[in-house]
Amino acid sequence: MEFRPDLSFEYDYIRIVYEVILSNLRTNKKIVEKDITTIVARVQNLKKKQSNIEDTITTINNLLNKLDDLDKKVNSIYFN
């Protein structure tokens, strides 16, 4: 008769790692969605109010910087 190790023991350890990774992905997804929602809300507010061109350009530049930061954050989370 062939010896087979107990696979349920290994399964428990693999499942723990899987659940931790899945939890981290959910948490990071919520963070990214929150940042994107903030950016979209600011763009919508920018469309609603009438402001001078300097304020609009400043707001757009700030939003672009926030998007760059968000892109760096996502890349560091998922690709490093």
Secondary structure, DSSP 4 states (H G I P E B T S, - for coil): ------HHHHHHHHHHHHHHHHHHHHHHHHHHHHHHHHHHHHHHHHHHS---HHHHHHHHHHHHHHHHHHHHHHHHHHH-
